[in-house]
């Protein structure tokens, strides 16, 4: 889904209505229908069986989307309105009428397990600090969510209180678990710090609204799966992508194992894991049988010939002397897409190595600071832009809203969540990206799709496990084939 300022989509909607091709009420009904369908497909939402839906509604059309969605659930509904129930916009009033057969309440709800709380107070056009009664209702909403276990807040289009264009929060704002983004992503939702208010983005397309071809950036969605090349019936392992991985050291064998096994799960035809001789017996005994584990005396012995992608770094350790020089030689002679991760990034930063243009760098914020000290004080987006301008490559900057850019295109990831804040997730990501690059995707597309896949696999694993606080990286590997399917 593309990123546009609010004024662009507002103008496009007005043009649509003026043409007579659609009405505001008709488009609202379409949005509600697609919202309902999307909730049934997303791992974060499809298992949701709320005991009560609580709608926080303003006067405008955001309220209509929220009320229409609430009417789809067969459970009691509470409407907390910033206006009289007779004062909704005509379009919202039509959706409110659909609640006629529900057990309906307007009084302040108490904490309760299993609530779906829908923020339909204000849309993307609202700016500045919230006035009353909106500020009080936002406070009430956030307090209700915090006190209600196994509940979820869904914001419609943009969380109330967040400036959709700038990402500023001048006062109170809704802290959503999921934001249903309608038509296009607004730039403020991607600003540093906005993720704590936006949560996960559920993208609801509106192809009826004609938007310009060029956009500020894009947000990854399931549509990316179409990038994967179809395999001919006669395909065999040597044509399905061969990945060479250089990883692992004593004490860090898990990183190498997860990287290699993720590459297998992501569809690589052949995966070879190259490691130093001292760690070979450990890795050979524990890595999945599908992975070829090869001991090398020097990293100069790692072959590039025959590989479609190289992954370097997970669990590599701090190299010195001959090992350091041989690794640098390997990085310089590699002529295939190369994922540079973890310890390889730290070595590149420490010794000022320039990496080939076809490299895919995958730093977390700490590694990024070491790679590019000049980025201090810059936004994540500006940091990435300046780094790629100075050091041409594909850069995947990890974070709550992982950013990928090659200097020409910029993408943001929409999947995953705080349940991935644990060790090993980056190793799985590196192996997944390597497998996708080996199957023919460009470095940029492999990085974007890899981030989306890992986040979606984590969400799937969490749903299957009953929504625990954290998901192990090995659980993500186990769910990659299902997401790819």
C-alpha positions as CSV (number, residue, x, y, z in Angstrom):
1,X,0.0,0.0,0.0
2,X,1.3,3.4,-1.0
3,X,1.9,6.4,1.2
4,X,0.3,9.8,0.5
5,X,-0.4,13.0,2.5
6,X,-4.0,13.3,3.7
7,X,-4.9,16.0,1.2
8,X,-4.1,13.7,-1.7
9,X,-6.6,11.0,-0.8
10,X,-9.2,13.6,0.3
11,X,-9.0,15.2,-3.2
12,X,-9.2,11.8,-4.9
13,X,-12.3,10.9,-2.9
14,X,-14.0,14.2,-3.7
15,X,-13.2,13.6,-7.4
16,X,-14.8,10.1,-7.2
17,X,-18.0,11.4,-5.6
18,X,-18.2,14.3,-8.1
19,X,-17.9,11.8,-11.0
20,X,-21.0,10.0,-9.8
21,X,-19.1,6.7,-9.9
22,X,-19.7,6.2,-6.1
23,X,-21.4,7.9,-3.2
24,X,-20.0,8.6,0.2
25,X,-22.5,6.2,1.8
26,X,-21.7,3.5,-0.8
27,X,-18.0,3.8,-0.3
28,X,-18.5,3.6,3.5
29,X,-20.4,0.3,3.1
30,X,-17.5,-1.0,0.9
31,X,-15.0,-0.1,3.6
32,X,-17.0,-1.9,6.3
33,X,-17.3,-5.0,4.1
34,X,-13.6,-5.1,3.4
35,X,-12.8,-4.4,7.1
36,X,-14.9,-7.4,8.1
37,X,-13.2,-9.6,5.5
38,X,-9.7,-8.5,6.4
39,X,-10.3,-9.2,10.1
40,X,-11.1,-12.8,9.1
41,X,-7.7,-13.2,7.4
42,X,-5.3,-11.6,9.8
43,X,-3.7,-13.8,12.5
44,X,-4.0,-10.9,15.0
45,X,-7.7,-10.7,14.5
46,X,-9.3,-13.8,13.0
47,X,-9.6,-15.6,16.3
48,X,-11.2,-12.6,17.9
49,X,-14.5,-13.5,19.5
50,X,-15.4,-10.4,21.5
51,X,-17.8,-10.6,24.4
52,X,-18.6,-6.9,23.8
53,X,-17.8,-4.3,21.2
54,X,-17.2,-0.8,22.5
55,X,-17.3,1.9,19.8
56,X,-15.9,5.4,20.5
57,X,-17.6,7.6,17.9
58,X,-17.3,11.1,16.7
59,X,-19.6,13.1,14.4
60,X,-17.8,12.3,11.1
61,X,-17.6,9.3,8.8
62,X,-14.9,7.5,10.8
63,X,-17.8,6.8,13.3
64,X,-19.7,5.2,10.4
65,X,-16.9,2.7,9.6
66,X,-16.7,1.8,13.3
67,X,-20.4,1.5,13.9
68,X,-20.8,-0.6,10.7
69,X,-18.1,-3.0,11.8
70,X,-19.5,-3.3,15.3
71,X,-22.9,-4.3,13.8
72,X,-21.2,-7.4,12.2
73,X,-20.5,-8.9,15.6
74,X,-23.2,-10.9,17.4
75,X,-22.6,-9.5,20.8
76,X,-23.6,-6.5,23.0
77,X,-22.4,-3.1,21.7
78,X,-21.6,0.0,23.7
79,X,-21.5,3.3,21.9
80,X,-19.6,6.1,23.6
81,X,-20.3,9.1,21.4
82,X,-18.8,12.6,21.3
83,X,-22.1,13.9,20.1
84,X,-25.8,13.0,20.5
85,X,-26.8,9.8,18.8
86,X,-29.0,11.8,16.6
87,X,-26.1,14.0,15.5
88,X,-24.1,11.5,13.4
89,X,-23.4,12.4,9.8
90,X,-26.0,11.0,7.4
91,X,-23.6,8.2,6.3
92,X,-22.8,7.3,9.9
93,X,-26.4,7.4,10.9
94,X,-27.1,4.6,8.3
95,X,-24.5,2.4,9.8
96,X,-25.8,3.2,13.4
97,X,-29.2,2.0,12.3
98,X,-27.7,-1.5,11.6
99,X,-27.3,-1.9,15.4
100,X,-31.1,-1.9,16.0
101,X,-31.1,-5.6,16.7
102,X,-28.2,-5.5,19.2
103,X,-28.2,-5.2,22.9
104,X,-27.1,-1.5,23.0
105,X,-25.7,0.6,25.8
106,X,-24.3,4.1,26.0
107,X,-23.1,4.2,29.6
108,X,-19.4,4.1,30.4
109,X,-18.2,0.4,30.3
110,X,-16.2,-1.2,33.1
111,X,-13.1,-3.3,32.6
112,X,-14.0,-6.7,31.1
113,X,-12.1,-9.6,29.5
114,X,-12.5,-10.0,25.7
115,X,-13.4,-6.5,24.5
116,X,-13.1,-5.2,21.0
117,X,-12.6,-1.4,21.4
118,X,-13.0,0.5,18.1
119,X,-11.7,4.1,17.8
120,X,-13.9,6.0,15.4
121,X,-13.6,9.4,17.0
122,X,-11.7,11.4,14.5
123,X,-10.3,10.9,11.0
124,X,-7.1,11.8,9.3
125,X,-8.0,15.4,8.9
126,X,-7.9,16.2,12.6
127,X,-4.9,18.3,13.7
128,X,-3.8,19.9,17.0
129,X,-4.5,18.9,20.6
130,X,-7.8,17.2,21.3
131,X,-10.7,19.3,22.7
132,X,-13.4,18.0,25.0
133,X,-15.1,15.7,25.0
134,X,-12.6,14.0,22.7
135,X,-9.7,14.2,25.1
136,X,-11.8,12.7,27.9
137,X,-13.1,9.9,25.6
138,X,-9.5,9.0,24.5
139,X,-8.4,8.8,28.1
140,X,-11.4,6.6,28.9
141,X,-10.6,4.3,25.9
142,X,-7.0,3.9,26.8
143,X,-7.8,3.2,30.5
144,X,-10.4,0.6,29.5
145,X,-8.0,-1.2,27.2
146,X,-5.3,-1.3,29.9
147,X,-7.6,-2.7,32.5
148,X,-9.3,-5.3,30.2
149,X,-7.3,-8.5,29.6
150,X,-7.3,-10.4,26.2
151,X,-8.8,-7.3,24.6
152,X,-7.9,-5.3,21.6
153,X,-8.1,-1.7,20.4
154,X,-8.7,-1.2,16.6
155,X,-8.3,2.4,15.3
156,X,-10.1,3.3,12.1
157,X,-7.7,4.9,9.5
158,X,-5.6,6.7,12.1
159,X,-5.5,6.7,15.9
160,X,-7.4,9.7,17.3
161,X,-4.9,12.3,18.5
162,X,-2.1,11.4,16.1
163,X,-1.4,13.9,13.3
164,X,-1.7,11.8,10.2
165,X,0.7,13.9,8.2
166,X,3.5,14.6,10.7
167,X,3.1,11.9,13.4
168,X,3.0,14.5,16.1
169,X,1.0,13.8,19.3
170,X,0.3,17.2,20.9
171,X,-1.8,15.8,23.7
172,X,-3.8,12.7,24.3
173,X,-3.9,10.0,21.6
174,X,-5.4,6.5,21.3
175,X,-2.8,3.7,21.7
176,X,-4.1,1.1,19.2
177,X,-3.2,-2.5,18.9
178,X,-4.1,-2.5,15.3
179,X,-4.9,0.4,12.9
180,X,-7.1,-0.3,9.9
181,X,-5.5,2.0,7.2
182,X,-8.1,3.0,4.6
183,X,-7.0,3.6,1.0
184,X,-3.5,4.6,1.7
185,X,-1.0,5.0,4.5
186,X,-0.6,8.5,5.8
187,X,3.0,9.6,6.4
188,X,2.6,10.5,10.1
189,X,1.9,6.8,10.8
190,X,5.4,6.0,9.8
191,X,7.1,8.7,11.9
192,X,9.5,7.7,14.6
193,X,7.5,7.0,17.8
194,X,4.2,6.7,15.9
195,X,4.3,2.9,16.1
196,X,3.3,2.9,19.8
197,X,0.0,4.6,18.8
198,X,-0.6,2.9,15.4
199,X,0.3,-0.7,16.4
200,X,0.1,-3.1,13.6
201,X,-1.3,-1.8,10.3
202,X,-4.2,-3.6,8.6
203,X,-4.3,-2.3,5.1
204,X,-7.7,-1.9,3.5
205,X,-7.4,-1.1,-0.2
206,X,-9.7,1.2,-2.0
207,X,-9.0,0.7,-5.7
208,X,-12.1,2.8,-6.5
209,X,-10.2,5.9,-5.4
210,X,-7.7,6.9,-8.1
211,X,-4.4,8.0,-6.5
212,X,-1.2,9.2,-8.3
213,X,1.3,6.7,-9.5
214,X,4.1,8.2,-7.6
215,X,4.1,8.0,-3.8
216,X,6.4,8.9,-0.9
217,X,7.0,5.3,0.1
218,X,5.2,2.0,0.3
219,X,4.0,-0.4,3.0
220,X,4.5,-4.1,2.6
221,X,1.3,-6.3,2.4
222,X,0.5,-9.8,1.3
223,X,0.4,-8.7,-2.3
224,X,4.2,-9.1,-2.2
225,X,3.8,-12.9,-2.3
226,X,3.1,-12.4,-6.0
227,X,6.7,-11.5,-6.5
228,X,7.8,-15.1,-5.9
229,X,8.5,-16.8,-9.3
230,X,6.3,-19.7,-10.2
231,X,8.2,-23.0,-10.3
232,X,7.9,-25.0,-13.4
233,X,6.8,-28.6,-13.0
234,X,10.3,-29.7,-14.1
235,X,12.0,-27.6,-11.4
236,X,14.7,-29.4,-9.3
237,X,16.9,-28.4,-6.3
238,X,19.7,-26.7,-8.3
239,X,17.2,-24.5,-10.0
240,X,15.3,-23.6,-6.8
241,X,18.0,-21.4,-5.3
242,X,21.3,-22.3,-3.6
243,X,22.3,-20.3,-0.5
244,X,25.7,-20.4,1.1
245,X,25.8,-19.3,4.7
246,X,28.9,-18.3,6.7
247,X,27.9,-18.3,10.4
248,X,28.5,-19.7,13.8
249,X,31.2,-19.9,16.4
250,X,31.7,-21.6,19.7
251,X,28.9,-20.3,22.0
252,X,26.9,-19.0,19.1
253,X,25.8,-22.1,17.2
254,X,22.1,-21.3,17.6
255,X,22.4,-18.3,15.4
256,X,23.9,-20.3,12.6
257,X,21.4,-23.1,13.0
258,X,18.3,-20.8,12.9
259,X,19.7,-18.9,9.9
260,X,20.2,-22.1,7.9
261,X,16.9,-23.7,8.9
262,X,15.0,-20.5,8.0
263,X,16.6,-20.6,4.5
264,X,15.3,-24.1,4.1
265,X,11.8,-23.2,5.3
266,X,11.7,-20.2,3.0
267,X,12.1,-22.4,0.0
268,X,15.8,-22.5,-0.9
269,X,16.6,-25.6,-3.0
270,X,20.0,-26.1,-1.4
271,X,21.5,-24.6,1.8
272,X,25.2,-25.0,2.7
273,X,26.4,-23.8,6.1
274,X,30.1,-23.0,6.2
275,X,31.7,-22.8,9.6
276,X,35.2,-23.0,11.2
277,X,36.6,-26.4,12.0
278,X,36.3,-25.9,15.8
279,X,32.5,-25.5,15.7
280,X,31.8,-28.0,13.0
281,X,31.2,-31.1,15.2
282,X,28.6,-29.1,17.2
283,X,26.7,-27.7,14.2
284,X,26.8,-31.0,12.3
285,X,25.1,-32.8,15.2
286,X,22.3,-30.3,15.7
287,X,21.4,-28.6,12.4
288,X,18.5,-30.0,10.4
289,X,19.3,-32.8,8.1
290,X,18.5,-30.8,5.0
291,X,21.4,-28.4,5.6
292,X,24.9,-29.3,4.4
293,X,27.4,-28.3,7.1
294,X,30.9,-27.8,5.7
295,X,34.0,-27.1,7.8
296,X,36.5,-24.6,6.4
297,X,40.0,-23.8,7.6
298,X,39.8,-20.3,6.2
299,X,36.8,-18.2,4.9
300,X,38.7,-17.9,1.7
301,X,37.7,-21.6,1.2
302,X,34.0,-20.7,1.1
303,X,33.0,-21.0,-2.6
304,X,30.9,-18.4,-4.4
305,X,30.6,-20.5,-7.6
306,X,27.2,-22.2,-7.8
307,X,25.6,-20.0,-5.1
308,X,22.7,-17.6,-6.0
309,X,23.0,-15.8,-2.6
310,X,25.4,-15.5,0.3
311,X,24.5,-14.9,4.0
312,X,27.3,-13.8,6.3
313,X,27.4,-12.9,10.0
314,X,25.0,-14.7,12.4
315,X,26.9,-15.9,15.4
316,X,30.2,-15.3,13.7
317,X,31.9,-13.9,16.7
318,X,34.7,-11.3,17.0
319,X,37.3,-12.2,14.4
320,X,40.9,-11.2,14.4
321,X,44.1,-11.9,12.4
322,X,43.8,-14.4,9.5
323,X,40.1,-15.0,10.1
324,X,39.4,-11.3,9.8
325,X,41.4,-10.9,6.6
326,X,39.9,-14.0,5.0
327,X,36.3,-12.8,5.8
328,X,37.0,-9.4,4.2
329,X,38.4,-11.2,1.1
330,X,35.1,-13.2,0.9
331,X,32.9,-10.1,1.2
332,X,34.9,-8.3,-1.5
333,X,34.9,-11.2,-4.1
334,X,31.2,-12.1,-3.6
335,X,29.3,-11.3,-6.9
336,X,25.9,-12.5,-5.9
337,X,23.3,-10.9,-3.6
338,X,24.8,-11.0,-0.1
339,X,23.0,-10.6,3.2
340,X,25.4,-9.0,5.7
341,X,24.1,-9.4,9.3
342,X,25.1,-9.3,13.0
343,X,28.8,-9.8,13.6
344,X,29.7,-9.2,10.0
345,X,28.1,-5.7,10.2
346,X,30.0,-4.9,13.4
347,X,33.3,-5.9,11.8
348,X,32.4,-3.8,8.7
349,X,31.7,-0.8,11.0
350,X,34.8,-1.4,13.1
351,X,37.2,-1.6,10.2
352,X,35.4,0.8,7.7
353,X,34.8,-1.9,5.1
354,X,33.0,-0.8,1.9
355,X,30.6,-3.5,0.8
356,X,29.5,-4.3,-2.7
357,X,26.4,-2.5,-4.1
358,X,24.5,-5.9,-4.2
359,X,24.8,-6.3,-0.4
360,X,21.7,-6.4,1.8
361,X,22.6,-4.9,5.2
362,X,20.3,-5.8,8.1
363,X,21.3,-3.7,11.1
364,X,19.3,-3.2,14.3
365,X,19.5,0.4,15.7
366,X,22.7,-0.3,17.7
367,X,24.5,-1.7,14.7
368,X,23.2,1.2,12.6
369,X,24.8,3.7,15.0
370,X,28.1,1.8,14.7
371,X,27.9,1.7,10.9
372,X,26.9,5.4,10.6
373,X,27.8,7.6,13.6
374,X,26.9,10.6,11.5
375,X,23.2,9.6,11.9
376,X,23.0,10.8,15.5
377,X,19.9,12.9,15.9
378,X,18.4,12.0,12.5
379,X,15.1,10.2,12.0
380,X,15.2,6.6,11.0
381,X,14.1,7.4,7.4
382,X,16.7,10.2,7.0
383,X,19.4,8.1,8.5
384,X,18.7,5.3,6.0
385,X,18.5,7.7,3.1
386,X,21.8,9.3,3.9
387,X,23.6,6.0,4.5
388,X,22.5,4.5,1.2
389,X,23.4,7.7,-0.6
390,X,26.9,7.5,0.8
391,X,27.2,3.6,0.7
392,X,25.1,2.2,-2.2
393,X,23.4,-1.0,-1.1
394,X,20.0,-2.3,0.1
395,X,19.5,-1.3,3.7
396,X,17.0,-3.0,6.0
397,X,16.8,-1.0,9.3
398,X,15.1,-3.2,11.9
399,X,12.7,-1.7,14.4
400,X,9.0,-1.6,15.3
401,X,8.4,-0.5,11.7
402,X,11.2,-2.1,9.8
403,X,12.4,0.2,6.9
404,X,13.9,-1.0,3.7
405,X,15.5,1.2,1.0
406,X,17.9,1.0,-1.9
407,X,17.9,4.8,-2.4
408,X,15.3,4.6,-5.1
409,X,12.4,2.9,-3.3
410,X,11.5,3.0,0.4
411,X,9.3,0.4,2.0
412,X,8.0,-0.1,5.5
413,X,6.9,-3.4,7.0
414,X,3.4,-3.9,8.4
415,X,3.7,-7.3,10.2
416,X,5.1,-8.5,13.5
417,X,5.0,-7.0,16.9
418,X,6.5,-6.7,20.3
419,X,6.2,-10.5,20.8
420,X,9.2,-10.7,18.5
421,X,11.5,-8.8,20.9
422,X,13.8,-11.7,21.7
423,X,17.0,-13.3,20.5
424,X,17.2,-15.2,17.2
425,X,14.7,-13.2,15.2
426,X,17.4,-11.5,13.2
427,X,19.1,-14.8,12.3
428,X,15.8,-16.1,11.0
429,X,15.3,-12.9,8.9
430,X,18.8,-13.2,7.4
431,X,18.2,-16.8,6.3
432,X,14.8,-16.0,4.9
433,X,16.1,-13.0,2.9
434,X,19.0,-15.1,1.6
435,X,16.6,-17.8,0.4
436,X,14.4,-15.3,-1.4
437,X,17.3,-13.7,-3.1
438,X,18.5,-17.1,-4.2
439,X,15.1,-17.8,-5.8
440,X,15.5,-14.8,-8.0
441,X,14.2,-11.8,-6.2
442,X,16.2,-8.6,-6.3
443,X,18.0,-7.5,-3.1
444,X,15.3,-4.9,-2.4
445,X,12.4,-7.2,-3.0
446,X,14.0,-10.1,-1.1
447,X,14.5,-7.8,1.9
448,X,11.0,-6.3,1.8
449,X,9.3,-9.7,1.4
450,X,11.6,-11.3,4.0
451,X,10.6,-8.9,6.7
452,X,6.9,-9.2,5.8
453,X,7.1,-13.0,5.9
454,X,8.9,-13.3,9.2
455,X,6.4,-10.9,10.9
456,X,3.5,-12.7,9.4
457,X,4.9,-16.1,10.5
458,X,5.4,-14.7,14.0
459,X,1.8,-13.5,14.1
460,X,0.6,-16.9,12.9
461,X,2.7,-18.7,15.5
462,X,1.3,-16.5,18.2
463,X,-2.2,-17.2,17.2
464,X,-1.6,-21.0,17.2
465,X,0.0,-20.8,20.6
466,X,-3.0,-18.9,22.1
467,X,-1.4,-15.4,22.0
468,X,1.5,-15.6,24.5
469,X,3.6,-12.7,25.4
470,X,6.5,-13.7,23.2
471,X,7.2,-16.0,20.3
472,X,10.4,-17.9,19.8
473,X,12.4,-17.5,16.6
474,X,12.2,-21.2,16.0
475,X,8.4,-20.9,16.1
476,X,8.7,-18.4,13.3
477,X,10.7,-20.8,11.2
478,X,8.0,-23.5,11.7
479,X,5.3,-21.1,10.4
480,X,7.2,-19.8,7.3
481,X,5.9,-22.6,5.0
482,X,2.3,-21.9,6.0
483,X,2.6,-18.2,5.3
484,X,4.3,-18.9,2.0
485,X,1.5,-21.3,1.1
